[in-house]
Amino acid sequence: GDDYEMAGLGVMYLRCTGSLYSSIARLRKIIMEHHIDFIVIDSVAIACGGEPESAENALRFFDALRTLKVTSLCVAHSTKAESYGMPFGSVFFFNASRNIWEIFKDQDEGGTGLHVMLKHRKSNVGPLNKPVGIALKFSDGHVSMRLGDVDKTSAVFRPKLTQHEQLHSYLEEHGPSTQA
């Protein structure tokens, strides 16, 4: 049997080893048996099956992913503070993706919650969306989540915003101003 487990709420978890490419027949079978139409891959670097810096590994990953014929959310990591949405590895991880969102968090040490900013970096199907803010609060084993605007006063988020977004935020906060 397969080593997947039901994780509740209709979510299935499958621990994979090796590349997406080497697991493709097994994954296709599970996807068909369970009528799965959305998958999450965490992490792309591991699923590419070799050095993520290799164009060959990146392209093989996307070729394999396309054969599954499902919507996917692929989690990739960056190594630089100023990556501007570029995932770690080959430029093909950026180029072959249809939609890229970069995630930033602002969390106080010992706090009971955190703020997240989702910054839209690439879209092949339309314009880029405005940044999205999410506030998470943890208490008694539960998580509450509130969607809203980004906390533009955050020392973490403000530098990640475009000059236009920063200016707009300043004017919202301080009203009309003259050039200094």
BANU-342659 format. One record per residue (C-alpha): x, y, z; residue in three letters. Coordinates in nm, 2 decimals. Example, Ala and Ser with C-alpha at 12.3 -4.5 7.8 and 13.67 -1.06 7.14 Angstrom:
BEGIN
1.23 -0.45 0.78 ALA .
1.37 -0.11 0.71 SER .
END
This chain:
BEGIN
0.00 0.00 0.00 GLY .
0.08 0.37 -0.03 ASP .
0.20 0.56 0.27 ASP .
-0.06 0.83 0.25 TYR .
-0.29 0.92 0.54 GLU .
-0.61 1.12 0.57 MET .
-0.53 1.44 0.76 ALA .
-0.89 1.55 0.81 GLY .
-1.11 1.80 0.62 LEU .
-1.07 1.59 0.31 GLY .
-0.70 1.65 0.30 VAL .
-0.47 1.36 0.22 MET .
-0.10 1.37 0.31 TYR .
0.16 1.17 0.12 LEU .
0.52 1.16 0.22 ARG .
0.74 1.14 -0.09 CYS .
1.10 1.06 -0.13 THR .
1.31 1.13 -0.44 GLY .
1.20 1.35 -0.73 SER .
0.85 1.43 -0.85 LEU .
0.96 1.28 -1.18 TYR .
1.05 0.94 -1.02 SER .
0.72 0.93 -0.83 SER .
0.50 1.03 -1.12 ILE .
0.33 0.69 -1.19 ALA .
0.25 0.64 -0.82 ARG .
0.11 1.00 -0.79 LEU .
-0.10 0.97 -1.10 ARG .
-0.26 0.65 -0.96 LYS .
-0.35 0.81 -0.63 ILE .
-0.48 1.13 -0.80 ILE .
-0.71 0.92 -1.02 MET .
-0.83 0.68 -0.74 GLU .
-0.92 0.97 -0.51 HIS .
-1.04 1.22 -0.77 HIS .
-0.78 1.48 -0.65 ILE .
-0.78 1.81 -0.84 ASP .
-0.54 2.02 -0.62 PHE .
-0.20 1.93 -0.48 ILE .
0.06 2.11 -0.26 VAL .
0.43 2.03 -0.31 ILE .
0.66 2.12 -0.03 ASP .
0.94 2.17 -0.12 SER .
1.02 2.23 -0.48 VAL .
1.39 2.20 -0.41 ALA .
1.35 1.85 -0.28 ILE .
1.10 1.75 -0.54 ALA .
1.33 1.85 -0.83 CYS .
1.54 1.55 -0.73 GLY .
1.88 1.71 -0.76 GLY .
2.06 2.04 -0.75 GLU .
1.79 2.31 -0.78 PRO .
2.04 2.53 -0.96 GLU .
2.03 2.29 -1.25 SER .
1.81 2.40 -1.54 ALA .
1.76 2.03 -1.63 GLU .
1.63 1.95 -1.29 ASN .
1.39 2.25 -1.29 ALA .
1.25 2.17 -1.63 LEU .
1.21 1.80 -1.54 ARG .
1.02 1.90 -1.23 PHE .
0.77 2.11 -1.44 PHE .
0.74 1.85 -1.71 ASP .
0.64 1.59 -1.45 ALA .
0.41 1.84 -1.27 LEU .
0.22 1.91 -1.60 ARG .
0.15 1.54 -1.66 THR .
-0.05 1.52 -1.33 LEU .
-0.31 1.76 -1.49 LYS .
-0.41 1.91 -1.15 VAL .
-0.39 2.26 -1.00 THR .
-0.08 2.29 -0.78 SER .
0.06 2.51 -0.51 LEU .
0.44 2.46 -0.51 CYS .
0.64 2.59 -0.21 VAL .
0.99 2.71 -0.29 ALA .
1.23 2.89 -0.07 HIS .
1.46 3.19 -0.13 SER .
1.80 3.24 0.03 THR .
1.84 3.61 0.01 LYS .
1.65 3.88 0.20 ALA .
1.60 4.07 -0.13 GLU .
1.50 3.78 -0.36 SER .
1.21 3.98 -0.52 TYR .
1.01 3.66 -0.56 GLY .
1.29 3.46 -0.72 MET .
1.29 3.10 -0.58 PRO .
1.62 2.94 -0.49 PHE .
1.77 2.75 -0.78 GLY .
1.75 2.78 -1.16 SER .
1.58 3.08 -1.31 VAL .
1.34 2.83 -1.47 PHE .
1.16 2.79 -1.14 PHE .
1.05 3.15 -1.19 PHE .
1.01 3.14 -1.57 ASN .
0.80 2.83 -1.58 ALA .
0.57 2.93 -1.30 SER .
0.24 3.09 -1.40 ARG .
0.18 3.27 -1.07 ASN .
0.42 3.36 -0.79 ILE .
0.34 3.50 -0.45 TRP .
0.62 3.58 -0.20 GLU .
0.53 3.55 0.17 ILE .
0.68 3.76 0.45 PHE .
0.60 3.74 0.82 LYS .
0.62 3.98 1.11 ASP .
0.61 3.82 1.45 GLN .
0.70 3.94 1.80 ASP .
0.91 3.69 2.00 GLU .
0.69 3.52 2.25 GLY .
0.38 3.67 2.09 GLY .
0.05 3.48 2.04 THR .
0.01 3.57 1.68 GLY .
0.17 3.69 1.37 LEU .
0.11 3.91 1.06 HIS .
0.18 3.78 0.71 VAL .
0.21 3.97 0.39 MET .
0.15 3.80 0.05 LEU .
0.32 4.00 -0.23 LYS .
0.22 3.91 -0.58 HIS .
0.54 3.88 -0.80 ARG .
0.43 3.72 -1.12 LYS .
0.11 3.65 -1.31 SER .
0.08 3.50 -1.66 ASN .
-0.30 3.54 -1.66 VAL .
-0.36 3.90 -1.56 GLY .
-0.23 4.20 -1.37 PRO .
-0.05 4.17 -1.04 LEU .
-0.27 4.19 -0.73 ASN .
-0.22 4.43 -0.44 LYS .
-0.04 4.28 -0.14 PRO .
-0.26 4.09 0.09 VAL .
-0.24 4.10 0.47 GLY .
-0.33 3.81 0.70 ILE .
-0.34 3.83 1.08 ALA .
-0.31 3.49 1.27 LEU .
-0.39 3.45 1.64 LYS .
-0.30 3.14 1.83 PHE .
-0.49 3.04 2.15 SER .
-0.59 2.72 2.32 ASP .
-0.49 2.50 2.03 GLY .
-0.69 2.70 1.78 HIS .
-0.59 2.94 1.51 VAL .
-0.80 3.24 1.40 SER .
-0.73 3.42 1.08 MET .
-0.83 3.76 0.95 ARG .
-0.77 3.87 0.59 LEU .
-0.72 4.24 0.53 GLY .
-0.48 4.51 0.43 ASP .
-0.11 4.48 0.49 VAL .
0.02 4.65 0.80 ASP .
0.22 4.91 0.61 LYS .
0.37 5.05 0.93 THR .
0.55 4.72 0.99 SER .
0.93 4.75 0.97 ALA .
0.93 4.41 0.80 VAL .
0.67 4.48 0.54 PHE .
0.73 4.85 0.45 ARG .
1.06 4.79 0.27 PRO .
0.90 4.51 0.06 LYS .
0.64 4.75 -0.08 LEU .
0.70 4.94 -0.41 THR .
0.76 5.31 -0.39 GLN .
0.41 5.37 -0.52 HIS .
0.27 5.15 -0.24 GLU .
0.48 5.32 0.02 GLN .
0.38 5.67 -0.10 LEU .
0.01 5.57 -0.10 HIS .
0.05 5.43 0.25 SER .
0.22 5.76 0.37 TYR .
-0.06 5.97 0.22 LEU .
-0.33 5.75 0.38 GLU .
-0.15 5.78 0.72 GLU .
-0.05 6.15 0.71 HIS .
-0.29 6.31 0.46 GLY .
-0.18 6.56 0.19 PRO .
0.18 6.66 0.21 SER .
0.43 6.89 0.04 THR .
0.76 6.78 -0.09 GLN .
1.03 6.82 0.18 ALA .
END
